[in-house]
Amino acid sequence: MARLDRRGLPLSTTSDRAAERYREGVDLLLSAWAGAAEVLGKAIAADPGFALAHAARARLHAVRAEPAQARASIARAAELVRERGTEREGSHVETLSLAINGQSRRALDHALAHLDSWPRDALILSLPLGAFGLYAFSGMADHDQARVDLCERHAPHYAADDWWFLTYRGWSHAENGAVGQGRALVQRGFDLRKENANAAHALSHAMHEAGAGEEAERLIAEWLPSYDRSGTLHGHIAWHAALAALDRGDTERALGLYGQHVRPAVSAGLPINVVTDTASFLWRMQAYGHAVPEGLWQEAAAYAKPAFAQAGLAFADAHMAILEAATGDRDAVERRVAALMGLIEAGSYAAGPVVPAICRAALAFADGDYAGCARILEPVAAEVARIGGSGAQREMLEEMLLLAQLRGGEAAKARTLLDRRLHRRPSPRDTRWLGLLAA
């Protein structure tokens, strides 16, 4: 009797225990929940020759920013799948191998081709999706639409109660502007499986896009205690609540959440989340006119410097420049810009010139050269999506442009941008800024 994965695809293991542990481990992996490593380890112990269990563990290592372990596990999976694996499993392992070994463009192409043949292979479908997925980090300006198109193309192959697919289909729609539709889908997925950090995260995003910040705060306050602090999204989900508190002017609560969950000293999150969350929270706090407590900028910069010393990952590069500029390290920003220009000239930087522009704008903003910041950012504002991440994360760059226009004497441009933001979603902060313009 064939053993099957959670969505009915055959597995090349003769062990019922290995198949059961694999299904459970992939569920934990896809929900960013604690225990995935241990459960996948049990699958491997039950059947050491089961290639897909090794491949899932490789993906988990990659998600947890453990590249050496990821490469070792996927290499073992590749050996085993040649000895005992189906065509689908061989393609599955090859796709993961390309992603893990840094061949992102080829990994995306291979994933899309694989899904045309095996659309219910959820672990492979997860690769292009998400704020840090292959689409988001492809350098495409329209990656939000691409995710929606991919989900809709394969939606007929997923059950109406598939909690994982509901979560990512909904998140994709919410990020692409269909906030009501997206939120409803995510809510269904969350209701089906509450032990799912990706659903809580996606719901927080949908609430943000709907202007329901206080609702997001309540959701996170109720749900976060159930999520182990070792979970990769623990600090990032708390960051969402901190932003919502900051948005309504409660700096004490915002700083409390930052200090308890987000700052490098307490977060067990991935380096990319810790660096980008700390940089964006502190930048927002300072830009909104609040004093950043002494030492917080320096702590964030000290953590970030070894994590992303080399330029090359667009989303990280933009946030690193903000940290470097805020702490007065002008030379570091200029070195990063020079390195990025070299990568662009070599054709090996998919996001293109928008990121060096962001770096220069961050430096101008930190120097108080608001007119200069606006001049740099305005021509690339429509291209900011190319850095990847989510709308909530990239919103900081839109606010940098808005504040630069407000403070640089370009009231008409600021009013146009504010009107567009308020039309997209109501915000207490935007309303206050509109009052400043009216005055």
C-alpha positions as CSV (number, residue, x, y, z in Angstrom):
1,M,0.0,0.0,0.0
2,A,1.5,3.4,-1.0
3,R,2.3,5.9,1.7
4,L,1.0,9.4,0.9
5,D,1.9,12.9,1.9
6,R,-0.7,15.3,3.4
7,R,-2.1,16.2,0.0
8,G,-2.2,12.7,-1.5
9,L,1.2,12.5,-3.3
10,P,3.0,9.1,-3.1
11,L,6.0,8.8,-0.8
12,S,8.9,6.4,-1.5
13,T,9.1,4.9,2.0
14,T,7.9,1.5,3.1
15,S,7.7,2.7,6.7
16,D,4.3,3.9,8.1
17,R,6.1,5.6,10.9
18,A,8.4,7.5,8.6
19,A,5.5,8.6,6.4
20,E,3.5,9.7,9.5
21,R,6.4,11.7,11.0
22,Y,7.1,13.2,7.6
23,R,3.6,14.5,7.3
24,E,3.7,15.9,10.8
25,G,7.1,17.5,10.3
26,V,6.1,19.2,7.1
27,D,3.0,20.5,8.8
28,L,5.2,22.0,11.5
29,L,7.6,23.4,8.9
30,L,4.8,25.0,6.9
31,S,3.3,26.6,10.0
32,A,6.6,27.9,11.3
33,W,5.9,26.0,14.5
34,A,8.3,24.5,17.0
35,G,9.3,20.8,16.9
36,A,9.8,20.4,13.1
37,A,13.4,19.4,13.5
38,E,12.7,16.7,16.1
39,V,9.8,15.2,14.2
40,L,11.6,15.1,10.8
41,G,14.5,13.5,12.7
42,K,12.2,10.7,13.8
43,A,11.1,10.3,10.1
44,I,14.7,9.8,9.2
45,A,15.4,7.5,12.1
46,A,12.4,5.3,11.0
47,D,13.7,5.2,7.4
48,P,17.2,6.6,6.9
49,G,16.9,6.2,3.1
50,F,13.8,8.3,2.8
51,A,15.1,11.2,0.6
52,L,12.1,13.6,1.1
53,A,12.6,13.6,4.9
54,H,16.2,14.7,4.4
55,A,15.0,17.3,1.9
56,A,12.4,18.7,4.3
57,R,15.1,18.9,7.0
58,A,17.3,20.8,4.5
59,R,14.5,23.3,3.9
60,L,14.1,23.7,7.6
61,H,17.8,24.4,8.0
62,A,17.6,27.0,5.2
63,V,14.5,28.7,6.8
64,R,16.5,28.9,10.0
65,A,19.5,30.4,8.3
66,E,21.7,27.4,8.8
67,P,23.3,27.2,5.4
68,A,26.0,24.5,6.0
69,Q,23.5,22.1,7.5
70,A,21.0,22.8,4.8
71,R,23.6,22.0,2.1
72,A,24.6,18.8,3.8
73,S,21.0,17.6,4.2
74,I,20.0,18.4,0.6
75,A,23.2,16.7,-0.7
76,R,22.2,13.6,1.2
77,A,18.7,13.8,-0.2
78,A,20.0,14.1,-3.7
79,E,22.1,10.9,-3.2
80,L,19.2,9.0,-1.8
81,V,16.6,10.1,-4.3
82,R,18.8,8.7,-7.1
83,E,18.8,5.3,-5.3
84,R,15.1,5.2,-4.4
85,G,12.8,7.9,-5.5
86,T,10.1,8.8,-8.0
87,E,10.3,11.4,-10.8
88,R,8.3,13.8,-8.6
89,E,10.7,13.3,-5.6
90,G,13.7,13.8,-7.8
91,S,12.3,17.1,-9.1
92,H,11.3,18.1,-5.6
93,V,14.9,17.6,-4.3
94,E,16.5,19.3,-7.3
95,T,14.3,22.4,-6.8
96,L,15.2,22.6,-3.1
97,S,18.8,22.0,-4.0
98,L,18.9,25.0,-6.4
99,A,17.3,27.3,-3.8
100,I,19.5,26.1,-1.0
101,N,22.7,26.5,-3.1
102,G,21.9,30.1,-4.0
103,Q,20.7,29.6,-7.6
104,S,17.5,31.6,-7.0
105,R,16.5,32.3,-10.6
106,R,16.9,28.7,-11.6
107,A,15.1,27.6,-8.5
108,L,12.1,29.8,-9.3
109,D,12.0,28.5,-12.9
110,H,12.3,24.9,-11.7
111,A,9.7,25.3,-9.0
112,L,7.1,26.8,-11.5
113,A,7.8,23.9,-14.0
114,H,7.6,21.3,-11.2
115,L,4.2,22.7,-10.0
116,D,2.8,22.4,-13.5
117,S,3.2,18.7,-13.1
118,W,2.6,18.3,-9.4
119,P,0.6,21.3,-8.2
120,R,-0.2,19.7,-4.8
121,D,3.5,19.7,-3.8
122,A,3.0,22.3,-1.1
123,L,6.6,22.4,0.1
124,I,7.7,23.4,-3.4
125,L,4.7,25.8,-3.8
126,S,5.8,27.5,-0.6
127,L,9.2,28.5,-2.2
128,P,7.9,31.3,-4.5
129,L,5.4,32.6,-1.9
130,G,5.9,34.8,1.2
131,A,7.6,38.1,1.9
132,F,11.1,36.4,1.6
133,G,10.2,33.9,-1.1
134,L,11.7,33.4,-4.6
135,Y,9.2,35.8,-6.1
136,A,9.7,38.6,-3.5
137,F,13.5,38.3,-3.9
138,S,13.5,38.0,-7.7
139,G,13.9,41.7,-8.3
140,M,10.5,41.8,-10.0
141,A,8.4,45.0,-9.4
142,D,5.2,43.0,-9.8
143,H,5.9,40.0,-7.6
144,D,2.7,40.7,-5.5
145,Q,0.7,40.0,-8.7
146,A,2.8,37.0,-9.6
147,R,2.1,35.3,-6.3
148,V,-1.7,35.8,-6.7
149,D,-1.5,34.4,-10.3
150,L,0.4,31.4,-9.0
151,C,-2.0,30.7,-6.2
152,E,-5.1,31.1,-8.4
153,R,-3.6,28.9,-11.1
154,H,-3.2,26.0,-8.7
155,A,-6.2,26.7,-6.4
156,P,-8.4,24.0,-8.0
157,H,-5.9,21.4,-6.8
158,Y,-6.3,22.3,-3.1
159,A,-9.1,21.3,-0.8
160,A,-11.4,24.1,0.5
161,D,-10.1,23.3,4.1
162,D,-6.4,23.2,3.4
163,W,-5.2,25.5,6.1
164,W,-1.8,26.1,4.6
165,F,-3.0,27.0,1.1
166,L,-5.8,29.3,2.5
167,T,-3.1,31.2,4.5
168,Y,-0.8,31.9,1.6
169,R,-3.5,32.4,-1.0
170,G,-5.1,35.0,1.4
171,W,-1.8,36.7,2.2
172,S,-1.0,37.0,-1.5
173,H,-4.4,38.7,-2.2
174,A,-4.1,41.0,0.8
175,E,-0.6,42.1,-0.3
176,N,-1.8,42.7,-3.8
177,G,-4.6,45.1,-2.8
178,A,-7.6,42.7,-2.4
179,V,-7.5,43.2,1.3
180,G,-11.0,42.0,2.2
181,Q,-10.8,38.9,0.1
182,G,-7.3,38.1,1.4
183,R,-8.2,38.6,5.0
184,A,-11.3,36.3,4.7
185,L,-9.1,33.5,3.3
186,V,-6.4,33.9,5.9
187,Q,-9.0,34.0,8.7
188,R,-10.4,30.6,7.4
189,G,-6.9,29.1,7.4
190,F,-6.2,30.5,10.9
191,D,-9.5,29.2,12.3
192,L,-8.6,25.7,10.9
193,R,-5.2,25.7,12.6
194,K,-4.3,28.1,15.3
195,E,-0.9,26.6,15.9
196,N,0.3,28.3,12.7
197,A,2.6,31.3,13.0
198,N,2.4,32.0,9.3
199,A,-1.4,32.4,9.6
200,A,-1.1,34.7,12.6
201,H,1.5,36.7,10.7
202,A,-0.6,36.9,7.5
203,L,-3.6,38.0,9.5
204,S,-1.6,40.7,11.1
205,H,-0.6,41.9,7.6
206,A,-4.1,41.9,6.3
207,M,-5.3,43.9,9.4
208,H,-2.5,46.4,8.8
209,E,-3.5,46.8,5.2
210,A,-7.1,47.3,6.3
211,G,-6.2,50.0,8.7
212,A,-7.2,47.8,11.6
213,G,-4.1,48.2,13.8
214,E,-5.8,48.0,17.1
215,E,-7.5,44.8,16.0
216,A,-4.0,43.4,15.1
217,E,-2.7,44.4,18.5
218,R,-5.5,42.4,20.2
219,L,-5.0,39.4,18.0
220,I,-1.3,39.3,18.7
221,A,-1.7,39.9,22.5
222,E,-4.1,36.9,22.7
223,W,-2.2,34.6,20.3
224,L,1.5,35.3,20.9
225,P,1.8,33.6,24.4
226,S,0.9,30.3,22.7
227,Y,3.9,30.6,20.3
228,D,7.3,29.4,21.7
229,R,9.8,32.2,21.9
230,S,12.2,30.0,19.8
231,G,9.8,30.3,16.9
232,T,11.3,32.1,14.0
233,L,8.4,34.5,13.7
234,H,7.9,35.3,17.4
235,G,9.8,38.6,17.4
236,H,8.5,39.6,14.0
237,I,4.9,39.2,14.9
238,A,5.5,41.2,18.0
239,W,7.0,43.9,15.7
240,H,3.6,44.2,14.0
241,A,2.0,44.9,17.4
242,A,4.7,47.5,18.2
243,L,4.1,49.3,14.9
244,A,0.4,49.4,15.6
245,A,1.0,50.9,19.0
246,L,3.4,53.4,17.5
247,D,0.9,54.3,14.8
248,R,-1.7,55.4,17.4
249,G,0.9,57.2,19.4
250,D,1.4,54.8,22.4
251,T,5.2,54.9,22.5
252,E,5.4,53.3,25.9
253,R,3.6,50.2,24.7
254,A,5.5,50.2,21.5
255,L,8.9,50.4,23.2
256,G,7.7,47.7,25.7
257,L,6.9,45.3,22.9
258,Y,10.2,46.1,21.2
259,G,12.2,45.6,24.4
260,Q,10.4,42.3,25.3
261,H,10.3,40.6,21.9
262,V,12.1,42.4,19.0
263,R,15.5,43.8,20.0
264,P,18.5,41.6,19.2
265,A,19.2,40.8,22.9
266,V,15.8,39.0,23.3
267,S,14.8,37.8,19.8
268,A,15.5,34.3,18.5
269,G,14.3,35.4,15.0
270,L,16.2,35.0,11.8
271,P,19.0,37.6,11.3
272,I,17.1,39.1,8.3
273,N,14.0,39.7,10.5
274,V,16.0,41.0,13.5
275,V,18.0,43.4,11.4
276,T,15.1,44.7,9.3
277,D,12.6,44.8,12.2
278,T,14.9,46.7,14.5
279,A,16.0,49.2,11.8
280,S,12.5,49.9,10.6
281,F,11.0,50.2,14.1
282,L,13.7,52.6,15.4
283,W,13.6,54.6,12.2
284,R,9.9,55.1,12.4
285,M,10.0,56.0,16.1
286,Q,12.6,58.7,15.4
287,A,11.0,59.9,12.2
288,Y,7.6,60.3,14.0
289,G,9.2,62.7,16.4
290,H,9.9,60.4,19.4
291,A,13.3,60.0,21.2
292,V,14.9,56.7,20.7
293,P,16.3,55.5,24.1
294,E,20.1,55.6,24.3
295,G,21.9,52.6,23.0
296,L,19.1,51.0,20.9
297,W,20.5,52.2,17.6
298,Q,24.0,51.1,18.5
299,E,22.7,47.7,19.7
300,A,20.9,47.1,16.5
301,A,23.8,48.2,14.3
302,A,26.3,46.0,16.3
303,Y,24.1,42.9,15.7
304,A,23.6,43.8,12.0
305,K,27.1,44.5,11.0
306,P,28.4,40.9,11.0
307,A,25.1,39.5,9.7
308,F,25.1,41.5,6.5
309,A,28.5,42.9,6.1
310,Q,28.6,42.1,2.4
311,A,26.1,43.7,0.0
312,G,24.0,41.5,-2.1
313,L,20.6,40.9,-0.6
314,A,18.4,43.9,-1.6
315,F,16.0,43.8,1.3
316,A,18.8,43.6,3.8
317,D,20.9,46.2,2.0
318,A,18.2,48.8,2.2
319,H,17.8,48.3,6.0
320,M,21.5,48.1,6.6
321,A,22.0,51.5,5.0
322,I,19.3,52.9,7.3
323,L,21.1,51.5,10.4
324,E,24.5,52.7,9.1
325,A,23.1,56.2,8.3
326,A,21.3,56.5,11.7
327,T,24.5,55.6,13.6
328,G,26.6,58.1,11.6
329,D,28.6,55.5,9.7
330,R,28.7,57.4,6.4
331,D,31.7,55.4,5.1
332,A,29.8,52.1,5.5
333,V,26.9,53.5,3.5
334,E,29.2,54.7,0.7
335,R,31.0,51.3,0.7
336,R,27.7,49.5,0.4
337,V,26.6,51.8,-2.5
338,A,29.9,51.2,-4.3
339,A,29.6,47.4,-3.9
340,L,26.0,47.5,-5.1
341,M,27.0,49.5,-8.2
342,G,29.6,46.9,-9.0
343,L,27.1,44.1,-8.7
344,I,24.7,45.9,-10.9
345,E,27.4,46.5,-13.6
346,A,28.2,42.8,-13.4
347,G,24.5,41.9,-14.0
348,S,24.3,40.0,-10.7
349,Y,21.9,42.2,-8.7
350,A,18.3,41.6,-9.6
351,A,16.8,44.5,-7.8
352,G,18.8,47.0,-9.8
353,P,19.5,50.7,-9.0
354,V,16.6,51.2,-6.7
355,V,18.6,49.9,-3.7
356,P,21.6,52.2,-4.1
357,A,19.1,55.1,-4.4
358,I,17.5,54.0,-1.1
359,C,20.9,53.9,0.5
360,R,21.8,57.4,-0.6
361,A,18.3,58.7,0.4
362,A,18.7,57.1,3.9
363,L,22.0,59.0,4.3
364,A,20.4,62.3,3.1
365,F,17.5,61.9,5.5
366,A,19.8,61.1,8.5
367,D,21.8,64.2,7.6
368,G,18.6,66.4,7.5
369,D,18.9,67.0,3.8
370,Y,15.2,66.4,3.2
371,A,15.1,68.1,-0.2
372,G,18.0,65.9,-1.3
373,C,16.3,62.8,0.1
374,A,13.1,63.5,-1.9
375,R,15.1,64.2,-5.1
376,I,16.7,60.8,-4.8
377,L,13.6,58.8,-3.8
378,E,11.0,60.3,-6.1
379,P,12.3,58.8,-9.3
380,V,12.5,55.2,-7.9
381,A,9.4,55.3,-5.7
382,A,7.5,53.1,-8.1
383,E,10.3,50.5,-8.0
384,V,10.6,50.0,-4.3
385,A,8.7,46.7,-4.4
386,R,11.8,45.3,-6.2
387,I,13.6,45.0,-2.8
388,G,11.1,42.3,-1.7
389,G,9.5,42.0,1.7
390,S,5.9,43.0,2.4
391,G,3.9,46.1,2.0
392,A,4.1,46.8,5.7
393,Q,7.8,46.6,5.6
394,R,8.3,48.7,2.5
395,E,5.9,51.3,3.8
396,M,8.8,52.9,5.8
397,L,10.4,54.0,2.5
398,E,7.1,55.6,1.4
399,E,7.1,57.4,4.7
400,M,10.7,58.5,4.2
401,L,9.7,60.1,0.9
402,L,6.6,61.7,2.5
403,L,8.4,63.2,5.4
404,A,11.2,64.4,3.2
405,Q,8.6,66.2,1.1
406,L,6.9,67.6,4.2
407,R,10.1,68.9,5.7
408,G,11.7,69.8,2.4
409,G,9.1,72.4,1.5
410,E,7.2,70.3,-1.1
411,A,3.7,70.5,0.4
412,A,1.8,69.8,-2.8
413,K,3.7,66.6,-3.4
414,A,3.3,65.5,0.2
415,R,-0.4,66.2,0.0
416,T,-0.8,64.0,-3.1
417,L,1.1,61.2,-1.4
418,L,-0.9,61.5,1.8
419,D,-4.2,61.5,-0.1
420,R,-3.2,58.3,-1.8
421,R,-2.2,56.7,1.4
422,L,-5.4,57.7,3.1
423,H,-7.4,56.3,0.2
424,R,-5.6,53.0,0.4
425,R,-6.1,52.7,4.2
426,P,-7.0,55.0,7.1
427,S,-4.2,55.8,9.5
428,P,-4.2,58.0,12.6
429,R,-0.7,59.1,11.8
430,D,-1.5,60.1,8.2
431,T,-4.5,62.1,9.5
432,R,-2.2,63.9,11.9
433,W,0.2,64.7,9.1
434,L,-2.6,65.9,7.0
435,G,-3.5,68.3,9.8
436,L,0.0,69.6,9.8
437,L,-0.2,70.4,6.1
438,A,-3.6,72.1,6.6
439,A,-2.1,74.3,9.3
